Amino acid sequence: MDIIVWNRRIISALGLWPTDRNDFKLFLYVFYLTIHCFLQYADLVKYINEPKHVIANLTENSILTMVLCKIIVYRLNENKICQVLETIMRGHKDVNVSKRSSNELLISSKYIKMANTFVKTTFTLHCLSSILYYLKPFIDIMISSNGTFSRKNESLTTYRLPYRINLFFEISELSTYVLVYLCQAPIVLIVTVGSAGMDCLLVTLTLHICDRFSELADAARKINLVNRRAVGSLVNHHVRVMRTAKTLDAAFNVIMLLQLLGFTLILCLAGYNVTLSPAAGQYTHLLTFLMYTSTMALILFECCFVGECLITESSNLHDAFYNNKWYDILPTYSRLVILCMTEARRPIRLTAGTFYVFSLSSFSDVLKSAVAYLSLLQKLV
């Protein structure tokens, strides 16, 4: 369960791990992020008549607002997430590896490796893109001053902060600029953990549930339907996995709705900055927003991909029950199998707000919407 340990280390940075919560640490980060968002909205209102400045502000503000809302919703649904974690951990302790078939072990290994790859890749890229975005003004300063930055060439640069905020005072000294610049450093941690950390946890839990569904399907194909104890154990396992999957969707569907709306806007705005940067000669901006856009698209793809895996594995479970010779056994046993078939008839899905289903087709739909909004934005600005 190394991947669960990875998730725990990431999310514990904000004090958000369900079984090891730190409310004081969480309160400090939420309070800090709330004040920062308020200052960004103040900057938005101040320059509301400048379209390019508004777009630049919204590019940053949209993801910070989304992260703040995700943290709050995650904290409210903490008990449901804790239930899913406990069920998955208990399920792994109950599994007897020596009794699992080679096909079952292969599927399990596939999903565990997939979760490891997704989590480590996503978190690393998101961390790098957040750090690069934070250091972008500093890199521009070093380029404009030929690698040196002192009071002698201070006039060559402008005091531009990583994130646009309205400080209600002018920065006129280098020492003040450095202090305010460093005060924005916690945003890197909050955005990385609040965005990528929660998505990594969702991907991990969903793939573990897919693993349980594949295990159930393999057992349903080989079960001896005359053995009442075996049928009863299979039904209990099926009910537990179905309940866990539904609890996971209930815990994350609001977060995924925020993600869906936020990512569509973020991809549109980041794409606009990508198209604008080469024309303005701002190649540092181009690199930053290309990495930023790629990371957001990767996270969205992972959510849609694991949603597709969940639909596929739950559908395979229904087929495994149906293809068994349940019609040749005693009614006492067949009722239990029919109960499982009825429950598995509708595939388990990962949803946004209980109505939008995450699948591979959803990924293309979101990209199409983002490109359509980008085209409209280019015509308006």
Secondary structure, DSSP 8 states (H G I E B T S, - for coil): -HHHHHHHHHHGGGT--TTS--HHHHHHHHHHHHHHHHHHHHHHHHTTT-HHHHHHHHHHHHHHHHHHHHHHHHHHTHHHHHHHHHHHHHHHHH--GGGS-HHHHHHHHHHHHHHHHHHHHHHHHHHHHHHHHHHHHHHHHHHHTTT---STTGGGS----SS----SS---SHHHHHHHHHHTTHHHHHHIIIIIIHHHHHHHHHHHHHHHHHHHHHHHHH--TT-HHHHHHHHHHHHHHHHHHHHHHHHHHHHHHHHHHHHHHHHHHHHHHHHHTTTTT-HHHHHHHHHHHHHHHHHHHHHHHHHHHHHHHHHHHHHHHHHS-GGGS-HHHHHHHHHHHHHHSS----EETTTEE-SHHHHHHHHHHHHHHHHHHHHH-
